[in-house]
Amino acid sequence: MTHQIRLTRYMANFVDQVYQSGVRNVVISPGSRSTPLALTFAEYDKFKLWIDIDERSASFFALGIAKKQKEPVVLVCTSGSAAANYYPAIIEAHYSRVPLIVLTADRPHELRDVGAPQAIDQLKLYGDYVKWFHEMALPSDAPKMLNYVRNQADRAVRTAIKPNFGVVHLNFPIQEPLLPDFSIPEIWNHKSSTTIALEPNYRIDQTAVRQLTKMIGNNKKGMLVCGPDDKNGLADAIIRLAEEWNIPVLADPLSNLRNGPHSKSHIIDCYDSILKLPEVRELIDVDFVIRTGAMPISKPYLQLLQEKMDVVHFILEEENGYREPVGLNTHFIYGNPVHLLNELANAEITCDQANLTAWQTWNKTAKAILSDRSNDKELTEGHAVQGIQTAIPNDHIVFVGNSMPIRDMDSFWFAEDKNVEIYANRGTNGIDGIISTAAGMSATGNHTTLLVGDISFLHSMNGLLLARKYQLPLTIVLVNNDGGGIFSFLPQAKQQSPHYELVFGTSQSMDMEKLAIAFDFTYFSAGNWQEYIDSLSRSYEQKGLSIIEIKTVRTQNVLWHQQKWNAIGEKIINQIKGNEDVL
């Protein structure tokens, strides 16, 4: 047997098994050492193949597909620093629980640590950020080895999608020559490896439920808090529990409980703005909190918990994990959250009705102030969110950049019945790969709107190449405050340091229209509300990539936000003090 025959059959069996195990999308970055993998995936002709010249961009693109589809995506790259460029996306996937299968080509063992070109130490390159690492054996077509390569492929897929979702890394040492021969007969016809996946037994321990409900008791002031949760599917169970217990639901925008056909009567979508002022938080009583999903975006919510350390705190997790940054005395409950929520709804508990009524009143007050545009002469960063919600059609996706955009989404995206899904990269909260992740979302077939600031946009511009190459249905709302607007809200801005603009403001002064011309996509500039809505509507009617630029001034943006928050806080404080029985 020649090396080429061994190589071809080995790779063909691996690739076929990846498909048989359920993977449908493969993202490849060009390289020489990865030739056998790349060509075999292309030859198989059943995958949706995406090619990206930048590994960093490619990995976030794959993350976007996997996050939306909730199924693993394969990444393929050559050896050396190419593999290192995957690292930021792998860390994000680890913390946000997204399934990725990373296949890195490598020099064979005899070329390691001897000064060979493009050879780095790739063994366990990503450390504890992957669920499983395996160094693949050198290619062989012995029957035992073909079984081996299929078993590893199937195990990689199963491991990535076993709760909690995560990343798997397989490293392939490959000797030259690198070209496979697809004229070899019956290279795909080896028996596939199968894993029979049974549904876990989610029987709830009734004793544990009784203990939990006993700790909560009746007539208490509780909150059901729903943090970011890419898996979705909890809406009906959460609303049922809220209605049975008379409990407010503080819903993070990334919980996707603010959107869809379910009842919104118990949804508190303005809780971040309600809790902004310390004077308001001081007047709010909380006996217990039940949380699903990750920690919410809202810093005022975090501060509320830190200021009320005697709160009884329950966190529902599907599998192992410890997402509790507050330091409260916390009870973790592991299992299927839907089953557990339904069991709790059956318990005979009634929470303080006045507490629910108060939260609903405060929410109505905050929403009226936040949605009022009567005194606004120019577009604001809050309007950027409200415009998207006004114009966006059903069955679209919104992807939100970090820093200011995600915080404005929390404040200004209100509960409604439109079927819109909202996503963001909140595993590490970085600005890496924002455009590429949004492009991955749009690659699933749903028109995607990206809300992003100018610094994040410029940081991840390589993602525009993918959007342009594949004519993806992507609308980018670019909030351009010419710098790092989030820092204007932080103590760094208040010190009035002469170095502030140099170190934090970081103005780039880019002409975004010229950038649009260079990348050959449609450009709109919106200076008022009607221009903005019209631009959004036109972008949703056309194919491919478009960008809508909204220019704002950082100092004015801070003042506008603070005026909103102060107005909300003052009115709620008056409501509480002037109507004590509301509580």
C-alpha positions in Angstrom: 0.0 0.0 0.0 1.3 3.5 -0.9 1.3 6.4 1.5 -1.3 8.1 -0.8 -3.8 5.2 -0.5 -3.4 5.1 3.3 -3.8 8.8 3.5 -6.9 9.0 1.3 -8.8 6.1 3.0 -8.0 7.4 6.4 -9.2 10.9 5.7 -12.2 9.7 3.7 -13.4 7.5 6.6 -13.0 10.4 9.1 -14.8 12.9 6.9 -17.7 10.5 6.1 -18.1 9.7 9.8 -18.2 13.4 10.7 -21.1 13.7 8.3 -22.8 10.5 9.5 -22.6 11.9 13.1 -24.6 15.0 12.2 -22.2 17.8 11.2 -23.3 19.8 8.2 -21.1 23.0 8.1 -17.3 23.1 7.7 -15.2 26.3 7.7 -11.8 26.0 6.1 -8.9 28.4 6.0 -6.3 27.7 3.2 -3.0 26.0 4.1 -0.7 23.4 2.8 -0.4 20.9 5.7 -4.2 20.7 6.0 -4.5 19.8 2.3 -5.8 16.2 2.9 -8.5 17.4 5.3 -9.6 20.4 3.2 -9.7 18.5 -0.1 -11.5 15.5 1.4 -14.2 17.7 3.0 -14.6 19.4 -0.4 -14.7 16.1 -2.3 -17.4 14.6 0.0 -19.8 17.2 -1.5 -22.5 16.9 1.2 -21.2 19.6 3.6 -21.9 23.3 3.4 -18.3 24.5 2.9 -17.2 28.0 3.8 -13.7 29.3 3.0 -12.2 32.2 5.0 -8.6 33.3 4.5 -8.3 34.6 8.1 -8.4 31.9 10.8 -9.5 34.4 13.5 -12.4 35.5 11.4 -13.2 31.9 10.3 -13.5 30.7 13.9 -15.9 33.4 14.9 -17.9 32.8 11.7 -18.2 29.1 12.7 -19.2 30.2 16.2 -22.0 32.2 14.7 -23.4 29.3 12.7 -23.1 26.9 15.7 -24.7 29.4 18.1 -27.7 29.8 15.9 -28.0 26.2 14.7 -27.2 24.7 18.1 -25.1 22.1 16.4 -21.4 21.6 16.0 -19.4 23.2 13.2 -16.0 21.9 12.0 -13.0 24.3 11.7 -10.0 23.2 9.6 -6.6 25.0 9.5 -3.0 24.3 8.7 -0.2 24.1 11.3 1.6 26.9 13.2 0.2 30.3 14.1 -2.9 29.5 12.0 -4.1 27.3 14.9 -3.3 30.0 17.4 -5.6 32.4 15.7 -8.6 30.2 16.7 -7.9 30.8 20.4 -10.2 33.9 21.1 -13.2 32.2 19.5 -12.5 28.9 21.3 -12.4 30.8 24.7 -15.7 32.5 23.7 -17.2 29.1 22.7 -16.1 27.6 26.0 -17.7 30.2 28.2 -20.8 30.7 26.1 -21.3 26.9 25.6 -21.2 26.7 21.8 -20.2 23.4 20.1 -17.1 23.6 17.8 -14.9 20.8 16.4 -11.4 22.1 15.7 -9.2 20.1 13.3 -5.6 21.4 13.2 -3.1 19.9 10.8 0.4 19.4 12.2 3.9 18.4 11.3 4.6 14.7 11.9 6.5 13.9 15.1 10.0 13.8 13.4 9.6 17.5 12.5 8.7 18.8 15.9 11.2 20.7 18.1 13.9 20.5 15.4 13.5 23.9 13.8 11.2 22.8 11.0 9.1 25.6 9.5 5.6 26.3 10.6 5.9 23.9 13.4 4.8 24.9 16.9 3.7 22.8 19.9 0.0 22.1 19.1 -0.6 19.4 21.8 -3.3 20.7 24.1 -2.8 24.1 22.5 -6.1 25.4 23.9 -5.7 24.1 27.4 -8.8 23.6 29.5 -10.9 25.6 27.1 -11.7 22.4 25.2 -13.8 19.5 26.5 -11.6 16.9 24.8 -8.2 16.9 23.1 -6.9 14.1 21.0 -3.7 13.7 19.0 -4.8 11.6 16.0 -2.6 8.6 14.8 -0.7 8.9 11.6 -2.8 7.9 8.6 -3.3 4.2 8.0 -5.9 2.1 6.1 -5.6 -1.0 8.3 -9.2 -2.1 9.2 -8.5 -1.5 12.8 -7.3 2.0 12.1 -10.3 2.9 9.9 -12.5 1.8 12.8 -10.3 4.0 15.0 -10.6 7.1 12.9 -14.4 6.7 12.7 -14.7 6.2 16.4 -12.7 9.4 17.1 -14.8 11.4 14.6 -18.0 10.2 16.2 -16.7 10.8 19.7 -15.7 14.3 18.8 -19.2 15.2 17.6 -20.9 13.5 20.6 -18.5 15.2 23.1 -19.1 18.7 21.6 -22.9 18.4 21.9 -23.1 16.6 25.2 -24.3 19.1 27.9 -22.8 21.5 28.4 -21.9 22.3 24.8 -18.3 23.1 24.1 -15.2 22.7 22.0 -13.3 19.6 20.9 -9.8 19.7 19.4 -8.3 17.0 17.2 -4.7 17.5 16.1 -3.6 15.6 12.9 0.1 14.9 12.3 0.4 14.5 8.5 3.4 13.4 6.5 4.2 14.4 2.9 3.1 13.8 0.2 -0.1 15.6 1.1 -2.4 15.1 -1.9 -5.1 12.4 -1.6 -6.2 10.3 -4.6 -10.0 10.2 -4.9 -9.9 7.8 -7.9 -9.3 5.0 -5.4 -12.4 2.8 -5.4 -14.8 2.5 -2.5 -13.0 4.9 -0.2 -16.2 6.0 1.5 -17.7 2.6 2.0 -16.3 1.5 5.3 -18.9 0.7 8.1 -19.8 3.8 10.0 -19.4 4.2 13.8 -22.6 4.9 15.7 -23.4 6.1 19.1 -26.9 5.4 20.5 -27.8 8.5 22.5 -30.6 8.0 24.9 -32.5 10.8 26.5 -31.2 11.4 30.0 -33.5 10.4 32.9 -34.8 13.8 34.1 -36.9 12.5 36.9 -37.1 15.2 39.5 -36.2 14.4 43.1 -39.4 15.3 44.9 -37.6 15.6 48.3 -35.3 18.2 46.8 -38.3 20.1 45.4 -40.0 20.1 48.8 -36.9 21.4 50.5 -36.5 24.2 47.9 -40.2 25.3 48.3 -39.9 25.1 52.1 -36.9 27.5 52.0 -38.9 29.9 49.8 -42.2 29.8 51.8 -45.3 31.8 51.0 -46.0 35.5 50.7 -42.4 36.3 49.9 -41.0 38.9 47.6 -39.2 37.0 44.9 -37.8 37.4 41.4 -37.5 35.0 38.6 -34.4 36.1 36.7 -33.7 34.9 33.2 -30.2 35.5 31.9 -28.6 34.9 28.5 -29.6 31.4 27.2 -28.8 30.5 23.6 -30.7 27.2 23.9 -34.1 29.0 24.4 -37.1 26.8 24.9 -37.8 27.9 28.5 -40.5 30.5 27.7 -43.6 28.4 28.4 -42.3 26.9 31.6 -41.1 30.2 32.9 -44.3 32.0 32.2 -46.3 29.2 33.8 -44.2 29.4 37.0 -44.5 33.2 37.1 -48.3 33.1 36.7 -48.7 30.3 39.3 -46.5 32.0 41.9 -47.4 35.7 41.1 -43.7 36.5 40.6 -42.0 39.1 38.3 -39.7 37.8 35.5 -36.6 40.0 35.1 -35.8 39.0 31.5 -32.4 39.8 30.0 -32.7 40.5 26.2 -30.5 37.5 25.5 -32.9 35.2 27.3 -35.2 35.9 24.3 -38.2 36.0 26.6 -38.9 39.6 25.5 -39.8 38.3 22.1 -42.4 35.8 20.8 -46.0 34.9 21.2 -46.0 33.9 24.9 -47.6 36.1 27.6 -45.6 39.2 28.6 -47.8 40.2 31.6 -45.1 39.2 34.2 -42.1 40.2 32.0 -40.0 43.1 33.5 -38.0 44.3 30.5 -36.8 47.7 32.1 -35.3 46.3 35.3 -31.8 47.5 34.4 -33.1 51.1 34.2 -35.3 50.7 37.3 -32.3 49.7 39.3 -29.8 52.3 38.1 -30.0 54.6 41.1 -28.7 53.3 44.4 -31.5 55.2 46.2 -34.1 53.0 44.3 -32.2 49.7 45.1 -32.2 50.6 48.7 -36.0 50.8 48.8 -36.6 47.5 47.1 -37.0 44.3 49.2 -36.0 40.9 47.9 -36.4 37.6 49.7 -35.4 35.1 47.1 -34.1 34.9 43.5 -34.4 32.0 41.1 -32.2 32.3 38.0 -32.0 30.5 34.7 -29.3 31.1 32.2 -26.0 32.9 32.6 -25.5 36.0 34.7 -27.6 38.9 33.2 -25.9 41.8 31.4 -27.3 44.4 33.9 -24.7 45.7 36.4 -27.4 47.4 38.5 -28.9 43.9 39.0 -25.5 42.6 40.1 -25.3 45.6 42.5 -28.7 44.9 43.9 -27.6 41.4 44.9 -24.3 42.6 46.3 -26.3 45.1 48.5 -28.7 42.5 49.8 -26.5 39.5 50.7 -29.2 37.8 52.8 -31.2 37.0 49.6 -31.9 33.2 49.2 -30.4 32.5 45.8 -31.2 29.5 43.5 -29.5 28.9 40.1 -30.9 26.3 37.7 -28.2 24.7 35.5 -28.6 21.9 33.0 -25.3 20.3 33.7 -22.2 21.0 35.8 -21.1 24.6 36.0 -20.7 27.4 38.5 -21.9 30.7 37.1 -22.3 32.8 40.2 -20.0 35.9 40.4 -21.9 37.7 43.2 -20.7 35.7 46.2 -24.1 35.0 47.6 -25.1 31.9 49.6 -26.3 30.1 46.5 -28.1 26.8 45.9 -27.3 25.2 42.5 -29.9 22.9 41.1 -28.7 20.7 38.2 -31.0 19.0 35.7 -33.4 19.9 32.9 -34.6 23.4 33.7 -38.0 23.0 31.9 -38.8 19.9 34.0 -37.8 21.6 37.2 -39.7 24.8 36.5 -42.8 22.8 35.8 -42.4 20.9 39.1 -42.0 24.2 41.0 -45.1 25.5 39.3 -47.0 22.6 40.7 -45.9 23.5 44.3 -48.5 25.4 46.3 -46.6 28.7 46.6 -48.1 32.1 46.3 -45.7 35.1 46.4 -46.4 38.6 47.5 -49.0 40.0 45.0 -48.1 43.6 45.9 -44.5 43.0 45.0 -45.5 41.8 41.5 -47.8 44.8 41.1 -45.1 47.2 42.2 -42.6 45.8 39.6 -45.2 46.0 36.9 -45.9 49.7 37.8 -42.2 50.6 37.9 -41.7 48.8 34.6 -44.6 50.8 33.0 -43.1 54.0 34.3 -39.6 53.3 33.0 -40.8 52.2 29.6 -42.8 55.4 29.2 -39.7 57.5 29.9 -37.3 55.4 27.8 -39.6 55.4 24.8 -40.3 59.1 24.8 -38.6 60.8 21.8 -40.5 64.0 21.9 -37.6 66.2 23.2 -34.9 64.4 21.1 -33.8 66.5 18.1 -31.1 64.1 16.9 -30.7 60.3 16.8 -29.3 58.8 19.9 -27.7 55.4 20.7 -30.9 54.3 22.4 -32.8 55.2 19.2 -30.6 52.8 17.3 -32.1 49.9 19.3 -35.7 51.3 19.1 -35.4 51.7 15.3 -34.4 48.1 14.8 -37.3 46.9 16.9 -39.7 49.1 14.9 -38.5 48.1 11.4 -37.3 44.6 11.7 -39.6 41.9 10.2 -40.6 38.6 11.8 -38.1 35.7 11.8 -35.0 37.9 11.7 -32.0 37.8 13.9 -30.4 40.6 15.9 -26.7 40.2 16.8 -25.4 42.8 19.3 -21.9 44.0 19.8 -20.4 44.4 23.3 -19.6 47.6 25.2 -22.4 50.1 24.7 -24.7 48.3 22.1 -25.5 45.4 24.4 -26.2 47.7 27.3 -28.5 49.8 25.1 -30.2 46.7 24.0 -30.9 45.8 27.6 -32.4 49.3 28.2 -34.3 50.0 25.0 -35.6 46.6 23.6 -39.1 46.2 25.0 -41.2 43.0 25.2 -43.3 42.4 22.0 -44.8 39.5 20.1 -42.5 39.6 17.0 -40.6 36.4 16.4 -37.1 37.9 16.6 -34.1 36.1 18.2 -31.3 38.2 19.9 -27.8 37.0 20.3 -24.4 38.3 21.5 -21.0 37.0 22.4 -21.2 37.2 26.2 -18.9 34.3 27.1 -15.9 36.7 27.5 -17.7 40.0 26.5 -15.0 40.9 24.1 -15.1 42.9 20.8 -13.3 40.1 18.9 -14.9 38.8 15.8 -18.2 40.6 16.1 -18.8 41.0 12.4 -17.7 37.4 11.6 -20.0 36.0 14.3 -22.9 38.0 12.9 -22.0 36.8 9.4 -22.1 33.3 10.7 -25.6 33.9 12.0 -26.8 35.2 8.6 -25.2 32.2 6.9 -27.9 30.1 8.4 -30.4 31.8 6.1 -32.0 34.3 8.5 -31.5 38.0 7.7 -29.3 39.3 10.5 -29.1 42.8 11.9 -25.8 43.6 13.6 -25.8 46.5 16.1 -22.2 47.5 16.7 -20.0 50.5 17.7 -17.2 51.9 15.5 -14.3 50.5 17.5 -15.7 46.9 17.5 -16.5 47.3 13.8 -13.0 48.3 12.9 -11.5 45.6 15.1 -13.3 42.9 13.2 -13.4 44.2 9.7 -12.1 41.0 8.1 -15.6 39.6 8.6 -16.8 41.9 5.9 -14.9 39.8 3.4 -17.0 36.8 4.2 -20.2 38.7 4.0 -19.2 40.1 0.6 -17.9 36.8 -0.7 -21.1 34.9 0.1 -23.5 37.8 -0.4 -24.9 37.1 3.1 -28.2 38.9 4.2 -26.6 41.2 6.8 -27.6 44.7 7.9 -25.0 46.5 10.0 -26.2 49.4 12.2 -23.0 51.2 12.9 -23.2 53.6 15.9 -20.2 55.8 15.3 -19.3 57.9 18.3 -15.7 58.1 17.0 -14.1 56.1 19.8 -14.7 53.9 22.9 -18.0 55.3 24.1 -18.3 52.9 27.0 -15.4 54.5 28.8 -17.4 57.8 28.9 -19.6 56.1 31.5 -16.8 54.8 33.7 -14.6 56.5 36.3 -11.8 56.9 33.8 -13.7 59.7 32.2 -14.5 61.5 35.4 -10.9 62.0 36.4 -10.3 64.4 33.5 -6.9 62.9 32.8 -4.9 64.6 30.0 -4.3 61.1 28.7 -8.0 60.0 28.6 -8.5 60.6 24.9 -5.2 58.9 24.0 -5.7 55.8 26.1 -9.5 55.3 26.3 -11.2 57.6 23.7 -9.1 56.2 20.9 -10.7 58.2 18.1 -10.1 56.6 14.6 -11.8 59.3 12.5 -12.6 56.8 9.7 -14.7 57.7 6.7 -17.2 54.8 6.8 -18.7 55.6 3.4 -15.3 55.2 1.7 -14.9 52.0 3.5 -18.2 50.8 2.1 -17.1 51.7 -1.4 -13.9 49.7 -0.9 -15.8 46.6 0.3 -18.6 47.1 -2.3 -21.6 47.2 0.0 -24.6 49.5 0.3 -24.2 52.5 2.5 -26.8 54.6 4.3 -26.3 57.6 6.6 -29.2 58.3 9.0 -29.5 61.7 10.6 -33.0 61.5 12.0 -35.6 59.0 12.9 -37.4 58.8 9.6 -34.2 58.5 7.6 -33.2 55.7 10.0 -36.4 53.7 9.6 -36.4 54.2 5.8 -32.8 53.0 5.6 -33.6 49.9 7.7 -36.6 49.1 5.6 -34.6 49.4 2.4 -31.8 47.2 3.7 -34.3 44.5 4.7 -35.7 44.5 1.1 -32.4 44.0 -0.6 -30.0 41.1 -0.8 -26.4 41.1 0.5 -24.6 43.4 2.9 -25.6 47.0 3.8 -24.5 49.4 6.5 -26.4 52.2 8.2 -24.2 54.7 10.0 -25.6 56.8 12.9 -23.2 59.4 14.2 -23.3 60.4 17.8 -21.2 62.5 20.3 -19.9 60.7 23.3 -20.4 63.4 25.9 -24.0 64.1 24.7 -24.7 60.4 24.8 -23.7 60.2 28.5 -25.9 63.2 29.4 -28.9 61.8 27.5 -28.7 58.4 29.2 -28.2 60.0 32.7 -31.3 62.2 32.1 -33.4 59.1 31.3 -32.1 57.2 34.4 -32.6 60.1 36.7 -36.1 60.7 35.5 -37.0 57.1 36.0 -35.4 56.9 39.5 -37.0 60.0 40.8 -40.5 59.0 39.6 -40.1 55.5 41.1 -38.9 56.8 44.4 -41.9 59.1 44.6 -44.2 56.1 43.7 -42.7 54.1 46.5 -42.7 56.8 49.2 -46.0 58.2 48.2 -47.8 54.8 48.1 -46.3 52.5 50.7 -49.0 49.8 50.3 -47.7 49.2 46.7 -45.0 47.2 48.4 
